[in-house]
Amino acid sequence: MSIRSAAPALAAALLFGASTPFAKLLLGNVTPLLLAGLLYLGSGLGLCLLLALRQLRKKEGEHTPDALRIPRAELPWLLSAIVFGGVLGPALLMLGLTQTSGASASLLLNVEGVLTALIAWWVFKENADRHIVLGMVVIVLAGLLLSWQPGAVRFSSGALLIVGACLCWAVDNNLTRKVSTNDAMLVAGLKGLLAGVSNTALALLNGAALPSMTTLGGSLVVGFIGYGLSLTLFVVALRTLGTARTGAYFSVAPLFGVAISLALWPDVPGPLFWTAAALMAVGIWLHVRERHEHEHSHEPLEHSHRHSHDEHHQHAHAFAWNATEPHTHAHRHEVLTHKHPHYPDIHHRHGHAHPH
């Protein structure tokens, strides 16, 4: 696997990690649940604006008939992902935070990556070799070290709620993979809008008051960049890497968050930070050096996504085509058997009779 393949997931982690210290600046002026709602809302509104601008700038004759729609058969997957990740997850986290310390919560949030990978491997039968498993373990260990605060960790009844939130986000990640062939910005925008409206409404019903216009605007901007653009890149990574690998790369987000916090509030990083950074680098290296290659067969498949005419996309067009690539349209894959290095992307979600 190349760094180029991992770039969308790492960029998603960078943007999400950066949102944490900036959200911390806003937290004193708004309740946690309302802030979560505003961040998601900023994500949805910002991405919808980008989608509208993209449609206005579409080149004349460009053929993208299916780019801005989710197939009806895939809507249950998307709605379920939104319920688990955008509604239940934040609600459980906010409840858990009221019953446990911040240090304990930070440690427990590392469970999301593990649960994401376990669901991908056990439920959705995504392939993982020893490099991927070991890299995942190393990255999670680094996350635990990064959030460790000696003497401040106490596990309370809220811990179970936070683990429940992590489970909801893990389910969300795996369900989102089911719709990752669609326009990534559209998927992320819909998730942001519905989750934002749900959480904001829930917060207001529980007595939260809207903050000042400055805080409100800041929350929407941070949400657009740290949640909206990040989630768009996350969906792109799901399409090309599969769920477990994307989740593992995304688990380095806390490292970016701490690094940006140190830039905002200058301090000398302690040994735990440098140890965690080294471990995350090792984990990424283990993932990048993966080479999964064997003879495999592609079953007939029909879907729509952005593509170029590579070895997996040899098809004729039933419409006038101006030879522009990449482009988006519904297309059919016929049976194909071949051998080459590959990962569990949208074209390689096959079973394995034995480990490779």
WOMOMO-V934011 format. One record per pair of residues at least 4 apart in sequence whose C-alpha atoms are under 8 Angstrom apart, sorted by the first residue. I is the first residue (numbers start at 1). J is the second residue. D is the distance in Angstrom with one decimal. If there is no record, write none. Layout:
i-><I I>
j-><J J>
d-><D D>
//
This chain:
i-><1 1 1 1 1 1 1 2 2 2 3 3 4 5 5 5 6 6 6 6 6 6 7 8 8 8 8 8 9 9 9 9 9 9 9 9 10 10 10 10 11 11 11 12 12 12 12 12 12 12 12 13 13 13 13 13 13 13 13 14 14 14 14 15 15 15 15 15 15 15 16 16 16 16 16 16 16 17 17 17 17 17 17 17 17 18 18 18 18 18 18 19 19 19 19 19 19 19 20 20 21 21 21 21 21 22 22 23 23 23 24 26 26 26 26 27 27 27 29 29 30 30 30 30 30 30 31 31 32 32 33 33 33 33 33 33 33 33 34 34 34 34 34 34 34 35 35 35 36 36 36 36 36 37 37 37 37 37 37 37 37 37 38 38 38 38 38 38 38 39 39 39 39 39 39 39 39 39 40 40 40 40 40 40 40 40 40 40 41 41 41 41 41 41 41 41 41 42 42 42 42 42 42 42 42 42 42 43 43 43 43 43 43 43 43 43 43 43 43 43 43 44 44 44 44 44 44 44 44 44 44 44 45 45 45 45 45 46 46 46 46 47 47 47 47 47 47 47 47 48 48 48 49 50 51 51 51 52 53 54 58 61 62 63 63 63 63 64 64 64 65 65 66 66 66 66 67 67 67 67 67 67 68 68 69 69 70 70 70 70 71 74 74 74 75 76 77 77 77 77 77 78 78 78 78 78 78 78 79 80 80 80 81 81 81 81 81 81 81 82 82 82 82 82 82 83 83 83 84 84 84 84 84 84 85 85 85 85 85 85 85 85 86 86 86 86 86 86 86 87 87 87 87 88 88 88 89 89 89 89 89 89 89 90 90 90 91 91 91 92 92 92 92 92 93 93 93 93 94 95 95 95 96 96 96 96 96 96 96 97 97 97 97 97 98 99 99 99 99 100 100 100 100 100 100 100 100 101 101 101 101 101 102 103 103 103 103 103 103 104 104 104 104 104 104 105 105 105 106 106 106 107 107 107 107 107 108 108 108 109 109 109 110 110 110 110 110 111 111 111 111 112 112 112 112 112 112 113 113 113 113 113 113 113 113 114 114 114 115 115 115 115 116 116 116 116 116 116 116 116 116 116 117 117 117 117 117 117 117 118 118 118 119 119 119 119 119 120 120 120 120 120 120 121 121 121 121 121 122 125 126 126 126 126 126 126 127 127 127 128 128 129 129 129 130 131 131 131 131 131 132 132 132 132 132 133 134 134 134 135 135 135 135 135 135 135 135 136 136 136 137 137 138 138 138 138 138 139 139 139 139 139 139 139 139 140 140 141 141 141 142 142 142 142 142 142 143 143 143 143 143 143 144 145 145 145 145 146 146 146 146 146 148 149 155 156 157 158 159 160 161 162 163 164 165 166 167 168 169 170 171 172 173 173 173 174 174 175 176 176 177 177 177 177 177 179 180 180 180 180 180 180 180 181 181 181 181 181 182 182 182 182 183 183 183 184 184 184 184 184 185 185 186 187 187 187 188 188 188 188 188 189 189 190 191 192 192 192 193 194 195 196 197 198 199 200 201 202 203 203 204 204 204 210 211 211 212 213 214 215 216 217 218 219 220 221 222 222 223 223 224 224 225 225 226 227 228 229 230 231 232 233 234 234 235 236 237 237 237 238 238 238 238 239 239 240 240 240 240 241 241 241 241 241 242 242 242 242 242 243 244 245 245 246 247 248 249 252 252 253 254 255 255 255 256 257 258 259 260 261 261 262 262 262 262 263 269 269 270 271 272 273 274 275 276 277 278 279 280 281 282 283 284 285 286 291 291 292 292 292 292 293 293 293 293 293 294 294 294 294 295 295 295 295 296 296 296 296 297 297 297 297 298 298 298 298 298 298 298 298 299 299 299 299 300 300 300 300 301 301 301 302 302 302 302 303 303 303 304 304 304 304 305 305 305 305 306 306 306 306 307 307 307 307 307 308 308 308 308 309 309 309 309 310 312 312 313 315 315 315 317 342 343 344 344 344 345>
j-><5 6 287 288 289 290 291 6 288 289 7 288 8 237 240 241 10 237 241 246 249 288 11 12 233 234 236 237 13 233 234 236 237 246 249 250 14 249 250 252 15 230 233 16 229 230 231 232 233 234 250 17 230 249 250 251 252 253 256 18 253 256 257 19 225 226 227 229 230 253 20 225 226 227 230 253 257 21 226 253 254 255 256 257 258 22 226 253 256 257 260 23 222 223 225 226 227 257 24 257 25 257 258 260 261 26 222 27 219 222 28 30 215 218 219 31 32 35 211 215 34 35 208 209 210 211 35 208 36 94 37 90 91 94 199 200 202 203 38 199 200 202 203 204 208 39 200 219 40 90 196 199 200 41 195 196 197 198 199 200 201 203 42 196 200 216 219 220 223 43 196 219 220 221 222 223 224 227 44 192 193 195 196 220 223 224 227 228 45 192 193 194 195 196 197 220 223 46 192 196 219 220 221 222 223 224 228 47 188 189 192 193 220 221 223 224 225 226 227 228 229 48 188 189 190 191 192 193 194 196 224 228 49 189 192 193 224 50 189 224 228 51 185 186 188 189 224 228 229 52 186 189 53 54 55 185 186 56 57 58 62 322 322 321 327 328 329 327 328 329 328 329 304 328 329 330 182 183 304 305 328 329 183 186 182 186 74 75 179 182 75 78 178 179 79 80 81 175 176 178 179 82 175 176 178 179 187 191 83 84 172 175 85 86 171 172 173 175 176 86 87 172 191 194 195 87 88 195 88 89 168 169 171 172 89 90 168 169 170 171 172 173 90 191 192 194 195 196 199 91 195 198 199 92 165 168 93 164 165 166 167 168 169 94 165 199 95 165 199 96 161 162 164 165 97 161 162 165 98 99 158 161 100 157 158 159 160 161 162 101 102 105 158 162 158 156 157 158 159 104 105 154 155 156 157 158 159 105 152 153 154 155 106 107 147 148 149 152 153 108 152 153 154 155 159 109 159 162 110 147 148 111 143 144 147 148 159 162 163 162 163 166 114 140 143 144 251 115 140 163 166 116 163 166 167 169 170 117 140 170 244 247 248 250 251 118 136 140 119 166 167 170 120 167 169 170 171 173 174 243 244 247 121 170 243 244 245 247 248 122 123 244 123 124 170 171 174 124 125 126 174 243 244 125 126 127 128 244 126 351 242 243 244 344 349 351 344 351 352 132 133 133 355 356 134 135 286 287 289 290 136 245 286 287 290 137 138 283 286 139 248 282 283 284 285 286 287 140 248 283 141 283 142 279 280 282 283 143 248 251 252 279 280 283 284 144 251 145 276 279 146 275 276 277 279 280 147 251 252 254 255 276 148 272 273 275 276 254 255 272 273 276 153 153 159 160 161 162 163 164 165 166 167 168 169 170 171 172 173 174 175 176 177 243 247 178 243 179 180 235 235 238 239 242 243 187 184 187 235 236 238 239 346 239 303 304 305 346 186 187 304 305 187 305 306 188 232 233 235 236 189 232 190 191 232 235 192 228 231 232 235 193 228 194 195 196 227 228 197 198 199 200 201 202 203 204 205 206 207 208 208 209 210 216 215 216 216 217 218 219 220 221 222 223 224 225 226 227 227 228 228 229 229 230 230 231 232 233 234 235 236 237 238 246 239 240 241 242 246 242 243 246 345 345 346 343 344 345 346 245 246 343 344 345 246 343 344 345 346 247 248 249 287 250 251 252 284 256 280 257 258 259 276 277 260 261 262 263 264 265 266 266 267 268 269 267 273 274 274 275 276 277 278 279 280 281 282 283 284 285 286 287 288 289 290 341 342 341 342 343 356 339 340 341 342 356 339 340 341 356 337 338 339 340 337 338 339 350 335 336 337 338 333 334 335 336 337 347 348 350 333 334 335 336 332 333 334 335 332 333 334 330 331 332 333 330 331 332 328 329 330 331 327 328 329 330 326 327 328 329 313 325 326 327 328 313 325 326 327 313 314 315 325 314 333 347 333 331 332 333 321 348 348 348 349 350 349>
d-><6.6 7.7 7.1 4.7 6.0 5.6 6.4 6.6 5.6 7.7 5.9 6.5 8.0 8.0 7.3 7.4 6.3 7.3 7.6 7.9 7.5 7.8 5.9 6.1 5.2 6.6 6.7 5.5 6.3 6.4 5.5 7.9 5.3 5.7 5.8 5.9 6.2 5.8 6.2 7.7 6.3 7.2 7.1 6.1 7.4 4.2 6.6 7.9 5.4 5.7 6.8 5.8 7.0 7.2 4.7 7.1 6.3 4.3 7.5 6.0 5.7 5.6 7.6 6.4 6.7 4.8 7.6 7.5 5.6 8.0 6.9 8.0 4.5 6.1 5.9 6.3 7.9 7.9 7.5 4.4 5.5 7.3 5.2 4.1 7.9 6.9 6.7 8.0 6.4 5.0 6.3 5.8 6.1 7.5 7.6 4.8 7.7 7.4 6.2 6.1 6.6 6.4 7.9 7.2 5.7 6.8 7.1 6.1 7.3 7.2 7.5 6.9 6.5 7.7 7.1 6.7 6.7 7.1 6.5 7.2 6.6 6.1 7.9 7.8 7.5 6.1 6.1 6.7 6.2 6.9 6.3 7.3 7.3 6.5 6.6 7.3 7.9 5.7 6.1 6.6 5.3 8.0 5.1 7.3 7.0 6.0 7.9 7.0 6.3 7.2 7.5 6.8 7.6 6.0 6.9 4.4 6.6 7.1 4.4 4.4 8.0 7.8 6.0 6.1 6.4 7.5 6.0 5.9 7.1 6.3 7.0 5.6 5.6 7.9 6.6 3.8 7.1 7.0 6.3 4.7 6.6 6.1 4.4 7.9 5.8 7.7 6.7 7.5 6.0 5.8 5.4 8.0 7.3 4.1 6.6 6.7 7.1 5.8 7.5 7.8 7.0 3.8 6.1 7.4 4.8 4.8 7.5 6.2 7.9 6.6 5.2 7.2 7.1 8.0 4.9 3.8 7.1 8.0 5.6 4.0 7.5 6.1 7.2 4.3 6.3 7.0 4.1 4.3 7.9 7.4 7.2 6.6 6.2 7.2 7.7 6.6 7.7 6.4 7.8 5.5 7.2 6.1 6.4 7.5 7.5 5.2 7.2 6.4 7.6 6.2 7.5 5.9 6.2 6.0 6.2 7.3 7.4 6.3 6.2 6.1 6.8 7.9 7.9 7.5 7.3 6.9 7.1 7.1 5.1 5.7 7.7 6.5 6.9 7.3 6.1 7.1 7.0 5.8 7.9 7.5 6.7 7.5 6.7 6.6 7.8 7.9 6.7 6.6 8.0 6.6 6.6 6.6 7.4 6.3 6.0 5.9 6.1 5.7 7.0 6.5 7.0 6.3 7.0 6.3 7.9 6.6 7.8 7.9 6.2 6.2 7.5 7.3 5.8 7.6 7.1 4.4 7.4 5.5 6.0 4.9 6.7 7.0 5.6 7.3 6.5 5.1 6.2 7.7 5.1 6.0 4.9 6.5 6.8 5.6 5.1 7.4 5.6 4.7 8.0 7.5 5.0 7.9 6.5 7.1 7.7 7.7 4.5 7.7 7.9 6.3 5.9 6.6 6.5 6.1 7.0 6.7 6.2 7.4 4.2 6.9 7.9 5.2 6.1 6.1 6.7 7.9 6.3 7.8 8.0 6.0 5.5 6.2 6.7 5.2 6.1 6.5 5.1 5.5 6.6 7.1 7.2 7.0 6.3 7.9 4.2 6.3 7.6 5.0 5.3 6.9 7.1 6.9 6.7 7.6 7.3 6.6 6.7 4.7 7.8 6.6 6.8 7.2 6.7 5.7 7.5 5.3 6.5 6.3 7.5 7.0 6.7 8.0 6.1 6.4 6.7 6.8 6.1 6.2 5.6 6.2 7.6 5.0 6.1 6.4 7.6 6.1 7.2 6.9 7.2 5.6 7.9 7.9 7.5 5.5 5.6 6.6 7.3 6.8 6.5 7.2 7.3 6.3 7.4 6.3 6.2 6.6 7.4 6.2 7.9 7.0 6.3 6.0 7.9 4.5 6.4 6.7 5.7 6.3 7.3 7.2 8.0 5.5 6.1 8.0 6.1 6.2 7.6 7.4 6.1 7.4 6.3 5.7 6.2 7.7 7.8 4.2 6.8 6.7 6.9 7.2 6.3 6.5 6.1 8.0 6.9 4.3 7.7 6.9 7.7 5.8 7.8 7.8 5.1 6.7 7.4 7.4 7.3 5.0 6.2 5.5 6.4 6.2 6.0 4.8 4.7 6.5 7.2 7.5 7.5 6.9 7.6 8.0 7.7 6.7 7.0 7.7 7.0 7.6 7.3 5.8 6.6 6.4 7.1 7.1 5.9 5.8 5.4 6.1 7.8 6.2 6.1 7.2 6.8 5.5 7.3 6.3 6.2 7.4 7.5 6.2 7.8 7.3 4.1 6.6 7.8 5.3 6.0 6.2 5.6 6.5 6.1 7.8 6.2 6.0 6.7 7.3 5.4 6.3 7.0 6.9 7.0 6.4 4.9 5.3 7.7 6.3 7.1 6.3 7.8 7.7 6.1 7.4 4.3 7.1 5.6 6.0 6.3 7.4 7.3 7.0 7.7 6.8 6.0 6.1 7.6 7.8 6.0 7.6 7.3 6.2 5.8 5.8 7.8 6.5 5.9 7.9 7.4 6.4 6.2 6.1 6.3 6.3 6.2 6.3 6.3 6.1 6.2 6.1 6.1 6.5 6.1 5.9 6.5 6.8 7.9 7.2 6.1 7.4 6.2 7.3 7.2 5.7 6.9 7.2 6.6 7.6 6.6 7.7 5.6 6.9 6.4 5.3 8.0 6.2 7.5 6.7 5.4 6.9 7.6 7.1 6.8 5.8 6.3 7.0 8.0 6.1 5.2 7.5 5.6 6.1 5.8 5.2 6.1 6.3 7.6 7.8 6.1 6.4 5.7 5.4 7.5 6.1 6.9 6.2 5.9 5.7 8.0 6.9 6.1 6.1 6.1 5.9 5.9 6.1 6.1 6.2 6.1 6.3 6.7 5.5 4.7 6.5 7.9 7.6 6.0 5.9 6.0 5.9 6.1 6.0 6.4 6.3 6.1 6.0 6.1 6.4 5.6 7.5 5.0 6.3 4.6 6.3 5.2 6.7 5.6 5.7 6.2 6.3 6.1 6.2 6.4 6.2 6.2 7.3 6.3 6.5 5.6 7.2 6.0 4.7 5.5 6.0 7.2 5.3 5.5 7.5 7.3 4.4 6.6 6.0 6.1 5.9 5.7 5.1 6.2 7.3 4.9 5.2 7.7 5.9 6.2 6.3 7.7 6.1 6.2 7.5 7.0 7.0 6.7 6.2 6.1 6.2 7.8 6.8 6.2 6.1 6.2 6.5 6.3 5.8 7.7 4.8 5.7 7.8 7.6 8.0 6.0 7.3 6.9 6.1 6.0 6.1 6.1 6.2 6.1 6.2 6.3 6.1 6.2 6.1 6.2 6.5 6.1 6.1 6.7 6.2 7.6 5.3 5.8 6.8 6.8 6.7 5.4 4.3 6.2 7.4 5.4 6.5 7.3 7.3 7.0 5.4 4.2 7.3 5.6 5.9 6.2 7.9 7.0 5.6 4.2 6.7 8.0 7.5 5.4 5.1 6.2 7.5 7.5 7.8 7.7 6.9 5.2 7.2 7.2 5.3 4.7 5.3 5.7 5.0 6.9 7.0 5.7 4.2 6.1 5.4 5.8 6.7 6.5 5.3 4.1 6.1 8.0 5.3 6.4 7.2 6.1 5.2 4.4 7.4 7.6 7.3 5.0 5.7 6.4 6.9 5.5 4.6 6.7 4.8 5.8 7.8 7.9 6.8 7.6 8.0 7.2 7.5 7.5 8.0 7.1 7.2 6.5 4.9 5.3 7.9 6.6>
//
